[in-house]
Amino acid sequence: MLKKKRAVLVIVDVQGRLATLMHEKEKFFANVIRMIKAARILDIPILWNEQLPDKLGETIPELKEHLADLSPLVKKSFSCCGNPDFEKSLKELGRWQILLTGMESHVCVYQTALDLIEEGYDVHLVADAVSSRTAENREIGIAAMKKAGASVTSVEMALFEILKTAEGEPFKQIIQIVK
């Protein structure tokens, strides 16, 4: 069961021209933004990653505007875990539940999930907040992460699991996000 005091939102490489080629990109972008907004309401830390932004481009403006107070963790490896800064930041948070979002499902998100699982993290793949250029690669990536031990969830499922009850100000704010 997801707990807000144990969770961290990890965003993987939603950047550059490649982001515009994602399968169902509008839905994908909207769901990553929902997760960012909800993480802010629930005081869940965010680790934002970019792969070689000087070559692949920066995070898309739609997401970047919601991350203005943070700096991206720049990586060369496909897996976020190949970046010592990511590893250090994650360890310093002391949180073991990973809400994993981003692109591409079958490459960077997949390799990040496998490395995190191997390191003992509880990975919750937010399936409607990951994408690939093709629907097939998206589904292959999700299936492979599930087989490796990741829990598959959705934006709404994860947020309501964290909330636990339909009351209070956070609930009212989350309802506005998922509408």
N, CA, C and O of each residue as an XYZ file, in Angstrom:
716
protein
N       0.844     -1.180      0.000
C       0.000      0.000      0.000
C       0.892      1.247      0.000
O       1.827      1.357      0.793
N       0.586      2.169     -0.894
C       1.340      3.412     -0.974
C       1.069      4.283      0.253
O      -0.064      4.389      0.723
N       2.133      4.900      0.757
C       2.047      5.827      1.892
C       2.771      7.113      1.494
O       3.876      7.072      0.955
N       2.133      8.259      1.767
C       2.742      9.511      1.318
C       4.084      9.787      1.984
O       4.932     10.441      1.377
N       4.305      9.324      3.185
C       5.584      9.557      3.882
C       6.703      8.660      3.349
O       7.875      8.878      3.653
N       6.336      7.652      2.553
C       7.328      6.726      1.997
C       7.558      6.924      0.510
O       8.489      6.350     -0.055
N       6.719      7.732     -0.129
C       6.721      7.823     -1.593
C       7.579      8.967     -2.123
O       7.783      9.984     -1.460
N       8.072      8.764     -3.334
C       8.767      9.794     -4.100
C       8.316      9.648     -5.554
O       8.190      8.535     -6.063
N       8.076     10.769     -6.208
C       7.709     10.770     -7.615
C       8.974     10.901     -8.446
O       9.759     11.830     -8.259
N       9.166      9.963     -9.364
C      10.312     10.000    -10.269
C       9.796     10.231    -11.683
O       8.967      9.474    -12.190
N      10.301     11.290    -12.310
C       9.939     11.644    -13.681
C      11.148     11.373    -14.564
O      12.242     11.877    -14.310
N      10.939     10.569    -15.606
C      12.032     10.140    -16.473
C      11.905     10.755    -17.868
O      11.023     10.372    -18.637
N      12.775     11.696    -18.193
C      13.088     12.112    -19.558
C      11.924     12.558    -20.444
O      11.860     12.155    -21.606
N      11.023     13.360    -19.944
C       9.923     13.856    -20.792
C      10.430     15.131    -21.467
O      10.146     16.246    -21.028
N      11.182     14.934    -22.539
C      11.939     16.051    -23.074
C      12.069     16.030    -24.598
O      11.913     15.006    -25.263
N      12.359     17.210    -25.095
C      12.732     17.403    -26.481
C      11.698     16.989    -27.501
O      10.533     16.754    -27.183
N      12.155     16.907    -28.731
C      11.313     16.519    -29.849
C      10.764     15.111    -29.671
O       9.645     14.816    -30.091
N      11.554     14.246    -29.048
C      11.111     12.865    -28.837
C       9.791     12.816    -28.065
O       8.942     11.970    -28.348
N       9.614     13.706    -27.104
C       8.372     13.732    -26.318
C       7.159     13.959    -27.222
O       6.080     13.427    -26.962
N       7.335     14.739    -28.266
C       6.213     15.026    -29.161
C       5.824     13.829    -30.017
O       4.782     13.847    -30.673
N       6.651     12.793    -30.015
C       6.392     11.590    -30.813
C       5.766     10.455    -30.005
O       5.533      9.369    -30.535
N       5.495     10.706    -28.733
C       4.971      9.651    -27.865
C       3.540      9.256    -28.247
O       2.749     10.084    -28.699
N       3.235      7.990    -28.057
C       1.888      7.458    -28.256
C       0.936      8.164    -27.291
O       1.217      8.245    -26.095
N      -0.176      8.669    -27.794
C      -1.173      9.388    -26.998
C      -0.516     10.447    -26.109
O      -0.739     10.501    -24.900
N       0.297     11.283    -26.750
C       1.123     12.242    -26.008
C       0.324     13.199    -25.120
O       0.763     13.506    -24.011
N      -0.819     13.671    -25.572
C      -1.587     14.634    -24.767
C      -2.033     13.998    -23.447
O      -1.907     14.602    -22.381
N      -2.547     12.786    -23.532
C      -2.974     12.059    -22.334
C      -1.776     11.794    -21.416
O      -1.858     11.974    -20.201
N      -0.680     11.369    -22.011
C       0.551     11.109    -21.268
C       1.030     12.371    -20.548
O       1.284     12.331    -19.344
N       1.157     13.486    -21.263
C       1.611     14.740    -20.648
C       0.669     15.152    -19.519
O       1.114     15.514    -18.430
N      -0.631     15.095    -19.786
C      -1.621     15.501    -18.778
C      -1.504     14.658    -17.514
O      -1.645     15.186    -16.411
N      -1.252     13.374    -17.650
C      -1.158     12.503    -16.478
C       0.134     12.730    -15.689
O       0.129     12.642    -14.461
N       1.223     13.017    -16.372
C       2.454     13.355    -15.640
C       2.240     14.661    -14.875
O       2.665     14.780    -13.726
N       1.590     15.632    -15.500
C       1.297     16.904    -14.821
C       0.391     16.660    -13.619
O       0.601     17.259    -12.564
N      -0.604     15.801    -13.756
C      -1.467     15.467    -12.608
C      -0.642     14.900    -11.457
O      -0.865     15.240    -10.295
N       0.301     14.045    -11.786
C       1.147     13.468    -10.727
C       2.019     14.533    -10.063
O       2.219     14.496     -8.849
N       2.533     15.468    -10.834
C       3.345     16.551    -10.264
C       2.489     17.398     -9.321
O       2.888     17.676     -8.190
N       1.316     17.803     -9.793
C       0.429     18.633     -8.964
C       0.038     17.900     -7.684
O       0.042     18.488     -6.603
N      -0.293     16.639     -7.804
C      -0.688     15.853     -6.627
C       0.475     15.675     -5.664
O       0.291     15.743     -4.448
N       1.660     15.449     -6.194
C       2.838     15.307     -5.326
C       3.049     16.580     -4.518
O       3.416     16.515     -3.345
N       2.824     17.724     -5.128
C       2.959     19.003     -4.411
C       1.934     19.097     -3.284
O       2.276     19.490     -2.169
N       0.700     18.745     -3.559
C      -0.362     18.801     -2.544
C      -0.060     17.854     -1.389
O      -0.288     18.188     -0.227
N       0.452     16.673     -1.716
C       0.678     15.621     -0.710
C       2.067     15.668     -0.081
O       2.408     14.796      0.718
N       2.866     16.661     -0.425
C       4.243     16.787      0.079
C       5.086     15.557     -0.238
O       5.847     15.072      0.600
N       4.935     15.068     -1.454
C       5.752     13.953     -1.935
C       6.891     14.547     -2.756
O       6.643     15.287     -3.708
N       8.128     14.236     -2.405
C       9.265     14.785     -3.158
C       9.252     14.320     -4.621
O       8.713     13.266     -4.958
N       9.858     15.137     -5.463
C       9.932     14.859     -6.894
C      11.394     14.814     -7.317
O      12.164     15.728     -7.023
N      11.771     13.736     -8.011
C      13.090     13.654     -8.637
C      12.866     13.681    -10.145
O      12.304     12.751    -10.723
N      13.317     14.763    -10.765
C      13.082     15.047    -12.174
C      14.373     14.783    -12.943
O      15.421     15.350    -12.633
N      14.285     13.919    -13.945
C      15.462     13.473    -14.690
C      15.394     13.886    -16.158
O      14.326     13.917    -16.770
N      16.570     14.201    -16.703
C      16.712     14.477    -18.126
C      17.921     13.714    -18.644
O      18.951     13.632    -17.975
N      17.786     13.161    -19.838
C      18.920     12.492    -20.468
C      19.525     13.404    -21.524
O      18.853     13.809    -22.473
N      20.792     13.720    -21.348
C      21.548     14.531    -22.298
C      20.730     15.678    -22.912
O      20.522     15.708    -24.125
N      20.266     16.621    -22.079
C      19.415     17.691    -22.601
C      20.092     18.555    -23.657
O      19.410     19.160    -24.484
N      21.416     18.626    -23.645
C      22.119     19.401    -24.663
C      21.982     18.763    -26.043
O      22.123     19.442    -27.060
N      21.708     17.457    -26.078
C      21.544     16.756    -27.354
C      20.077     16.439    -27.646
O      19.637     16.542    -28.791
N      19.323     16.056    -26.623
C      17.945     15.607    -26.820
C      16.902     16.694    -26.565
O      15.724     16.519    -26.876
N      17.339     17.806    -26.005
C      16.410     18.882    -25.677
C      16.004     18.820    -24.217
O      16.153     17.792    -23.556
N      15.491     19.928    -23.728
C      15.072     20.028    -22.327
C      13.674     19.452    -22.138
O      12.980     19.125    -23.101
N      13.284     19.338    -20.884
C      11.933     18.905    -20.538
C      10.923     19.808    -21.235
O      11.131     21.017    -21.345
N       9.834     19.219    -21.702
C       8.827     19.994    -22.433
C       8.268     21.110    -21.543
O       8.121     20.926    -20.335
N       7.960     22.256    -22.138
C       7.491     23.413    -21.353
C       6.264     23.115    -20.494
O       6.145     23.648    -19.391
N       5.347     22.268    -20.981
C       4.129     21.953    -20.233
C       4.446     21.360    -18.859
O       3.742     21.629    -17.886
N       5.498     20.559    -18.787
C       5.904     19.975    -17.507
C       6.822     20.922    -16.741
O       6.683     21.112    -15.533
N       7.750     21.501    -17.470
C       8.784     22.338    -16.847
C       8.182     23.464    -16.012
O       8.731     23.818    -14.969
N       7.066     24.028    -16.455
C       6.460     25.125    -15.699
C       6.004     24.668    -14.313
O       5.905     25.490    -13.401
N       5.730     23.390    -14.139
C       5.319     22.859    -12.837
C       6.512     22.399    -11.994
O       6.347     21.962    -10.855
N       7.706     22.501    -12.565
C       8.922     22.050    -11.882
C       9.917     23.193    -11.703
O      11.096     22.953    -11.442
N       9.452     24.430    -11.841
C      10.329     25.608    -11.878
C      11.226     25.749    -10.653
O      12.313     26.317    -10.754
N      10.797     25.246     -9.500
C      11.596     25.376     -8.281
C      12.598     24.241     -8.107
O      13.347     24.217     -7.131
N      12.615     23.303     -9.047
C      13.517     22.155     -8.982
C      14.522     22.213    -10.124
O      14.323     22.927    -11.107
N      15.591     21.460     -9.982
C      16.566     21.318    -11.056
C      16.556     19.870    -11.529
O      16.433     18.950    -10.720
N      16.686     19.668    -12.841
C      16.709     18.298    -13.325
C      18.020     17.607    -12.970
O      19.069     18.241    -12.861
N      17.932     16.301    -12.792
C      19.108     15.470    -12.596
C      19.500     14.965    -13.983
O      18.787     14.161    -14.583
N      20.623     15.435    -14.478
C      21.043     15.135    -15.845
C      21.839     13.832    -15.866
O      22.751     13.618    -15.068
N      21.455     12.960    -16.819
C      22.081     11.643    -16.894
C      22.540     11.335    -18.311
O      22.086     11.940    -19.282
N      23.453     10.374    -18.398
C      23.906      9.852    -19.687
C      23.366      8.450    -19.910
O      23.122      8.046    -21.046
N      23.182      7.717    -18.835
C      22.705      6.336    -18.913
C      21.211      6.320    -19.176
O      20.515      7.299    -18.907
N      20.717      5.206    -19.701
C      19.274      5.072    -19.878
C      18.584      5.043    -18.521
O      17.577      5.724    -18.323
N      19.114      4.265    -17.587
C      18.546      4.182    -16.245
C      18.927      5.401    -15.424
O      20.069      5.859    -15.464
N      17.961      5.921    -14.678
C      18.264      7.021    -13.753
C      19.293      6.577    -12.718
O      20.059      7.391    -12.204
N      19.305      5.291    -12.420
C      20.234      4.765    -11.412
C      21.680      4.784    -11.875
O      22.585      4.564    -11.070
N      21.916      5.041    -13.149
C      23.279      5.196    -13.638
C      23.853      6.567    -13.329
O      25.018      6.838    -13.619
N      23.041      7.429    -12.743
C      23.459      8.786    -12.385
C      23.707      8.853    -10.878
O      22.763      8.722    -10.098
N      24.955      9.053    -10.453
C      25.247      9.133     -9.020
C      24.439     10.211     -8.290
O      24.100     10.037     -7.119
N      24.130     11.320     -8.967
C      23.338     12.386     -8.339
C      21.919     11.910     -8.033
O      21.357     12.250     -6.992
N      21.341     11.122     -8.941
C      20.015     10.548     -8.700
C      20.079      9.589     -7.511
O      19.258      9.665     -6.597
N      21.046      8.703     -7.534
C      21.193      7.721     -6.451
C      21.345      8.420     -5.098
O      20.714      8.028     -4.116
N      22.185      9.455     -5.054
C      22.417     10.199     -3.817
C      21.138     10.902     -3.358
O      20.775     10.831     -2.184
N      20.466     11.570     -4.273
C      19.227     12.295     -3.940
C      18.162     11.338     -3.414
O      17.470     11.649     -2.445
N      18.032     10.189     -4.042
C      17.043      9.212     -3.617
C      17.367      8.672     -2.226
O      16.484      8.571     -1.374
N      18.608      8.332     -2.003
C      19.009      7.812     -0.683
C      18.796      8.856      0.415
O      18.348      8.522      1.512
N      19.117     10.117      0.121
C      18.942     11.186      1.112
C      17.475     11.373      1.505
O      17.183     11.763      2.635
N      16.563     11.102      0.593
C      15.139     11.233      0.905
C      14.680     10.166      1.896
O      13.740     10.392      2.657
N      15.329      9.018      1.893
C      14.957      7.941      2.803
C      13.575      7.369      2.532
O      12.916      6.868      3.442
N      13.143      7.442      1.297
C      11.828      6.926      0.910
C      12.034      5.737     -0.024
O      12.944      5.731     -0.853
N      11.173      4.732      0.123
C      11.383      3.477     -0.596
C      10.281      3.133     -1.593
O      10.386      2.134     -2.305
N       9.239      3.935     -1.652
C       8.177      3.697     -2.626
C       8.339      4.681     -3.780
O       8.293      5.897     -3.590
N       8.527      4.144     -4.960
C       8.784      4.969     -6.134
C       7.549      5.020     -7.017
O       7.079      3.985     -7.490
N       7.024      6.212     -7.241
C       5.966      6.433     -8.226
C       6.687      6.793     -9.524
O       7.193      7.905     -9.673
N       6.728      5.852    -10.452
C       7.566      5.985    -11.643
C       6.747      6.425    -12.851
O       5.756      5.790    -13.213
N       7.182      7.533    -13.474
C       6.525      8.097    -14.649
C       7.584      8.450    -15.688
O       8.771      8.530    -15.372
N       7.150      8.658    -16.924
C       8.077      9.167    -17.928
C       8.098      8.390    -19.222
O       7.140      7.705    -19.581
N       9.224      8.515    -19.917
C       9.363      7.903    -21.230
C      10.807      7.453    -21.457
O      11.696      7.950    -20.766
N      11.068      6.597    -22.332
C      10.157      5.701    -22.967
C       9.990      4.466    -22.099
O      10.928      3.999    -21.453
N       8.793      3.963    -22.105
C       8.407      2.839    -21.255
C       9.349      1.645    -21.396
O       9.697      1.008    -20.402
N       9.758      1.345    -22.612
C      10.547      0.146    -22.884
C      12.058      0.368    -22.812
O      12.828     -0.576    -22.993
N      12.489      1.600    -22.551
C      13.927      1.877    -22.498
C      14.283      2.486    -21.135
O      14.616      1.754    -20.203
N      14.218      3.794    -21.013
C      14.678      4.464    -19.793
C      13.818      4.150    -18.575
O      14.352      3.917    -17.491
N      12.498      4.141    -18.733
C      11.633      3.823    -17.599
C      11.858      2.370    -17.185
O      11.988      2.070    -15.998
N      11.903      1.481    -18.158
C      12.135      0.054    -17.909
C      13.449     -0.184    -17.167
O      13.475     -0.869    -16.145
N      14.529      0.380    -17.680
C      15.840      0.144    -17.059
C      15.917      0.765    -15.667
O      16.546      0.204    -14.770
N      15.284      1.912    -15.484
C      15.231      2.529    -14.156
C      14.470      1.629    -13.194
O      14.922      1.391    -12.074
N      13.324      1.131    -13.622
C      12.513      0.251    -12.773
C      13.301     -0.978    -12.347
O      13.309     -1.335    -11.169
N      13.962     -1.623    -13.296
C      14.712     -2.832    -12.962
C      15.834     -2.554    -11.976
O      16.046     -3.320    -11.036
N      16.556     -1.453    -12.190
C      17.632     -1.105    -11.257
C      17.083     -0.793     -9.865
O      17.657     -1.219     -8.863
N      15.983     -0.059     -9.798
C      15.387      0.274     -8.500
C      14.900     -0.984     -7.776
O      15.103     -1.128     -6.570
N      14.266     -1.879     -8.505
C      13.802     -3.137     -7.908
C      14.992     -3.935     -7.375
O      14.943     -4.487     -6.276
N      16.049     -3.986     -8.166
C      17.259     -4.702     -7.746
C      17.859     -4.107     -6.474
O      18.448     -4.824     -5.665
N      17.706     -2.787     -6.303
C      18.228     -2.112     -5.113
C      17.273     -2.199     -3.923
O      17.575     -1.679     -2.848
N      16.129     -2.848     -4.106
C      15.196     -3.057     -3.002
C      14.078     -2.051     -2.883
O      13.350     -2.058     -1.891
N      13.922     -1.184     -3.868
C      12.837     -0.209     -3.830
C      11.518     -0.857     -4.243
O      11.501     -1.837     -4.988
N      10.429     -0.305     -3.756
C       9.073     -0.733     -4.075
C       8.589      0.168     -5.217
O       8.171      1.301     -4.982
N       8.648     -0.334     -6.436
C       8.352      0.468     -7.621
C       6.878      0.344     -7.982
O       6.354     -0.757     -8.149
N       6.220      1.493     -8.100
C       4.826      1.589     -8.529
C       4.825      2.328     -9.863
O       4.952      3.552     -9.908
N       4.682      1.579    -10.934
C       4.678      2.132    -12.267
C       3.315      2.758    -12.544
O       2.298      2.064    -12.548
N       3.296      4.061    -12.774
C       2.045      4.770    -13.055
C       1.797      4.613    -14.561
O       2.254      5.422    -15.368
N       1.068      3.558    -14.916
C       0.967      3.118    -16.306
C       0.369      4.157    -17.246
O       0.740      4.207    -18.419
N      -0.543      4.982    -16.760
C      -1.104      6.005    -17.639
C      -0.258      7.283    -17.654
O      -0.654      8.285    -18.251
N       0.894      7.246    -17.002
C       1.839      8.367    -17.010
C       3.204      7.915    -17.521
O       4.235      8.484    -17.161
N       3.196      6.874    -18.373
C       4.394      6.448    -19.108
C       3.988      6.273    -20.568
O       2.828      5.995    -20.875
N       4.957      6.441    -21.459
C       4.660      6.238    -22.867
C       5.923      5.862    -23.623
O       7.037      5.939    -23.106
N       5.709      5.453    -24.864
C       6.757      5.162    -25.843
C       6.254      5.677    -27.184
O       5.109      6.113    -27.301
N       7.112      5.624    -28.187
C       6.684      6.090    -29.507
C       5.565      5.223    -30.084
O       4.720      5.718    -30.830
N       5.555      3.948    -29.745
C       4.484      3.078    -30.237
C       3.736      2.460    -29.065
O       4.289      2.277    -27.981
N       2.478      2.144    -29.301
C       1.668      1.483    -28.275
C       2.272      0.132    -27.912
O       2.259     -0.263    -26.746
N       2.799     -0.576    -28.907
C       3.386     -1.898    -28.651
C       4.574     -1.807    -27.703
O       4.667     -2.584    -26.752
N       5.480     -0.869    -27.950
C       6.645     -0.734    -27.068
C       6.238     -0.282    -25.673
O       6.839     -0.700    -24.683
N       5.229      0.562    -25.590
C       4.711      0.978    -24.280
C       4.230     -0.242    -23.509
O       4.594     -0.435    -22.349
N       3.414     -1.061    -24.152
C       2.855     -2.250    -23.490
C       3.932     -3.281    -23.158
O       3.886     -3.902    -22.096
N       4.886     -3.464    -24.042
C       5.988     -4.399    -23.778
C       6.773     -3.938    -22.555
O       7.122     -4.747    -21.695
N       7.046     -2.653    -22.478
C       7.764     -2.112    -21.325
C       6.997     -2.311    -20.033
O       7.575     -2.729    -19.030
N       5.708     -2.019    -20.039
C       4.876     -2.197    -18.842
C       4.855     -3.658    -18.421
O       5.011     -3.964    -17.239
N       4.665     -4.558    -19.370
C       4.623     -5.992    -19.057
C       5.957     -6.466    -18.477
O       5.978     -7.251    -17.529
N       7.053     -5.998    -19.035
C       8.373     -6.410    -18.547
C       8.627     -5.898    -17.128
O       9.203     -6.610    -16.306
N       8.198     -4.664    -16.839
C       8.379     -4.123    -15.487
C       7.513     -4.876    -14.480
O       7.948     -5.154    -13.363
N       6.299     -5.199    -14.878
C       5.410     -5.975    -14.003
C       6.016     -7.341    -13.712
O       6.017     -7.793    -12.567
N       6.531     -7.998    -14.744
C       7.163     -9.313    -14.572
C       8.368     -9.230    -13.639
O       8.651    -10.167    -12.891
N       9.077     -8.099    -13.689
C      10.266     -7.907    -12.854
C       9.926     -7.569    -11.401
O      10.805     -7.563    -10.539
N       8.631     -7.286    -11.130
C       8.233     -7.027     -9.753
C       7.654     -5.663     -9.467
O       7.330     -5.363     -8.318
N       7.513     -4.823    -10.482
C       6.894     -3.509    -10.264
C       5.387     -3.689    -10.107
O       4.781     -4.530    -10.771
N       4.795     -2.901     -9.235
C       3.337     -2.838     -9.138
C       2.861     -1.889    -10.220
O       3.454     -0.829    -10.420
N       1.798     -2.256    -10.918
C       1.259     -1.387    -11.955
C       0.035     -0.683    -11.383
O      -0.880     -1.315    -10.855
N       0.042      0.640    -11.502
C      -1.029      1.458    -10.966
C      -1.416      2.505    -12.011
O      -0.878      2.506    -13.118
N      -2.334      3.382    -11.666
C      -2.713      4.507    -12.524
C      -2.662      5.769    -11.672
O      -2.502      5.701    -10.453
N      -2.798      6.908    -12.317
C      -2.787      8.168    -11.571
C      -3.842      8.118    -10.471
O      -3.525      8.323     -9.299
N      -5.091      7.847    -10.839
C      -6.166      7.862     -9.845
C      -5.989      6.788     -8.781
O      -6.172      7.049     -7.592
N      -5.635      5.592     -9.206
C      -5.465      4.510     -8.235
C      -4.396      4.865     -7.200
O      -4.605      4.686     -6.000
N      -3.255      5.366     -7.666
C      -2.165      5.727     -6.757
C      -2.573      6.851     -5.809
O      -2.307      6.782     -4.610
N      -3.216      7.878     -6.344
C      -3.561      9.033     -5.506
C      -4.610      8.679     -4.460
O      -4.488      9.089     -3.305
N      -5.635      7.928     -4.841
C      -6.654      7.551     -3.866
C      -6.119      6.541     -2.852
O      -6.573      6.508     -1.709
N      -5.164      5.726     -3.265
C      -4.520      4.799     -2.332
C      -3.739      5.585     -1.276
O      -3.765      5.240     -0.094
N      -3.057      6.623     -1.701
C      -2.307      7.464     -0.758
C      -3.262      8.226      0.158
O      -3.018      8.328      1.360
N      -4.333      8.754     -0.397
C      -5.284      9.544      0.399
C      -6.005      8.719      1.465
O      -6.200      9.197      2.582
N      -6.396      7.510      1.142
C      -7.092      6.575      2.033
C      -8.534      6.940      2.359
O      -9.369      6.047      2.498
N      -8.854      8.244      2.486
C     -10.216      8.658      2.836
C     -10.678      9.799      1.934
O      -9.868     10.545      1.386
N     -11.983      9.916      1.795
C     -12.586     10.963      0.973
C     -12.957     12.153      1.841
O     -14.118     12.553      1.923
N     -11.931     12.709      2.489
C     -12.179     13.867      3.350
C     -10.934     14.723      3.456
O      -9.831     14.269      3.151
N     -11.107     15.937      3.879
C      -9.992     16.843      4.114
C      -9.603     17.646      2.882
O     -10.035     17.364      1.764
N      -8.784     18.643      3.122
C      -8.359     19.553      2.060
C      -7.552     18.849      0.955
O      -7.799     19.101     -0.225
N      -6.595     17.976      1.305
C      -5.883     17.283      0.212
C      -6.833     16.520     -0.716
O      -6.653     16.538     -1.934
N      -7.836     15.854     -0.151
C      -8.813     15.132     -0.975
C      -9.529     16.097     -1.915
O      -9.677     15.804     -3.102
N      -9.970     17.230     -1.406
C     -10.678     18.209     -2.240
C      -9.798     18.699     -3.389
O     -10.270     18.888     -4.510
N      -8.530     18.900     -3.100
C      -7.610     19.381     -4.134
C      -7.298     18.288     -5.161
O      -7.213     18.562     -6.358
N      -7.131     17.067     -4.693
C      -6.840     15.952     -5.605
C      -8.030     15.709     -6.531
O      -7.846     15.437     -7.717
N      -9.245     15.804     -5.999
C     -10.451     15.633     -6.825
C     -10.426     16.615     -8.001
O     -10.799     16.259     -9.118
N      -9.987     17.847     -7.746
C      -9.923     18.844     -8.811
C      -8.879     18.460     -9.879
O      -9.049     18.776    -11.056
N      -7.833     17.798     -9.471
C      -6.777     17.387    -10.399
C      -7.222     16.229    -11.283
O      -6.919     16.214    -12.476
N      -7.925     15.274    -10.726
C      -8.292     14.082    -11.498
C      -9.569     14.250    -12.312
O      -9.904     13.373    -13.109
N     -10.287     15.354    -12.133
C     -11.515     15.590    -12.911
C     -11.215     15.684    -14.385
O     -12.126     15.880    -15.189
